[in-house]
């Protein structure tokens, strides 16, 4: 395998792991939300959901930069 082929493989593997991590993060956030709602009831649940949504969007927003950095390292 040439350097470029290895690089493409690594980028593909990294992207796949990033995709898989989204499901893991969502499961963790759902569990956190359930624990909080069980603890505080439905009081302030709207704010909790907004906060978790914000965290999710921040997490996902890092992906383009990671991919751009990986691509740059290939060339």
N, C-alpha and C positions, 0 to 999 in steps of 0.2 A: 504494500500500500504506500502511495506517495504521501508527502506532507499534506497536500490539499485534501486527499481522500480521508486521511485520519482526522483532519480538522473538521471536515463536513460531518463525519461520523460523530465526533464529539459535540458539535453544535446540535445535531439531530437528537442525540441522547440527552443533552441538557434541556432542550425544548420539551422532550417527552417527560422528563422528570419535573419540569416546571408545571406542565399540564396536570400531572398526577398530584402535585403539591396543592393545587387549587382545591381539589376534592377533600384533601386532608385538612386544609385550613378551614373550609366550610364546615366540615364535621366538628372540628374543635370549637368554632364560633357558635355553632348550634348547641353544643354541649354547654358552653359557657352561658349562653342565653337561657337555656333551660334551668341551669343551676341558679342563676340570678333571679329568674322569675319565681322559682320555687322558694327562694329565700325572701324576696320582697313582695311576692304576689305580682299582680299586673300593674302595680303602682310604678309609674315612670317607665313602663315598657317601651313606649314610643321613643323616648330618648335613648334607651339601650339599643334598640334596633337601629336608630340613626348612627350611633357610635360604632356599632359592629359593621354597618354598611360602609362607613368611612374607613375603617381599618381594612376591610376587604378591598376597597378601591385603591387604597394606598399600596397594599401588597401587590395587586395586579399591575399597578402603574409602574412598578420597577422592572417588569418584564421587557419592555421595548429597549430600555437602556442596556440590560444584560445581553440581549440578543445582538444589539448593535456592537457592543464591545467584543462579543465572540466573533462576529463577522469581521470586524476590523483586525482581529488577531490572525485571521486566515490570510490576509493580503498584505 
